[in-house]
């Protein structure tokens, strides 16, 4: 069941250039962790990835996920979000990664795209948050 985030938790996701580490589960049950840029749509935590990434394959197989988001101004201030993926979509994903590039890099377009890349927005329903 989804929870409502506090104002402080929402700000951590929306204000500043705060990175998240997303943890997924490999087929053998071991953890896999990747740093990502994060966003919040008022209901879900979002991150953007490329179709070929391991984390996306893991989440298609097992939608359980944990994100640890650090306040870049004070890395001892963080929140751990646990939840599950409720949607993965390519719709609007190119525009979303450009918005993330603006937030995190100050650039109008995402500069690391390669020919043939397919971007995917991952939407996470938060079921628990600590910190």
N, C-alpha and C positions, 0 to 999 in steps of 0.2 A: 504494500500500500504506500502510495506517495506521501511525502511529508511536505510541509510548507517551510521554506527556508527563512531564516531570520534576515533582517536587514543587513547585518554585518556579513553574513554568508553570501547574500546576493551581491553586495559591493565587492567582495573578494573576487567574484566571477566577472564583474562588469567594469570595475574601475581599475585603472593601472594595467601594467603589462605582467600580470601574474600568471606564471606557468603552472601547469598541472602535470602530474605523473599519473598516467592511466595504466592500471594493472588489469590484465586479462589472463585467461587460463589456457595454457597450451594443451594439445591433445593428450599428453602424458600426465596432466594434472599439475605441472610446474607453473609458477607464475612467469609472466612476461610483462615488462614495464617499459613505457615509452613516454618521453616528455611531449606535451602537446599544448597548443594555444587553446583557450577555452572561451566560451560565450554562454550566455543565459538568455532564453527567450521569454522569461517570466514564469515558465512552468518546467522546462527541461534544461539540463546542462547540455551544451553542444560542443563538439569538436569536429574538425574537418581532417580527413585523411585521404590517402590515395588508394585506389582499388586494389593494388598489389600488396599492400602492407599486411604483415603477420597479424597485427592486432585486429584488423577487419575480419580476417579468416577465423580467428579465435572467437570473435563476438558473434559471427554468424552461426557458429557451432554451439556456443554457450554465451548467452546474453548478460551474464553476471559481470559486474565491473566495479572497480574501486578507483576513485581519483583522489589524489592528495594535492591540494592547491595551496601554494605558498604565497604569502605576501612578500613581494620582492623588496619592499622597504624594510621588512623585518621577517626574515625566514623562519624565526621561531614562532611566528603567528601563522597558523595554517588551519585548514579544515580538511578532514577526510570525509568524502562523500561515497556512500555505497548505494548501488542501485542496479538497474537493468536497462538494457537497450530496448527502446520501444519503437524506434524507427531508424532505418538507414536509407538515405535517398541521395540520388545524384541531382535531383531537381533543386536548382538554386545554389548548388555546391560551388560553382566557379565564382559566383558573386560573393558567396560567403567567405571563401578563402581570400578574396580580394579585400573584404571588410576586415578580416583578421590581420592581413598584411598592413592595412592602414593603422589598426590598433597597436600592433606589436612592433612594426618596423617604420611606420610613418610613410609608407609607400602606397601609391594608389592601386597598384596591381601586385599580385603575388609573384615575386621574381624567380622562384625556383621551379616553375612548371617546365616539364619536358614534353616534347611531342608524344601524343598518345596517352598522356596522363588522364585518368578519369577520377575526378574528385567526388567524395562522398561525405555528406553530413551525417554524423552519428548523434542521435538524440537519446538522452539518458533520463529516466525517471528516478529521482532520488528517493530511496526508502529509509536511509539513515544518514545522519551527519554528526560528526563529533569534532570538537576543537573550536 
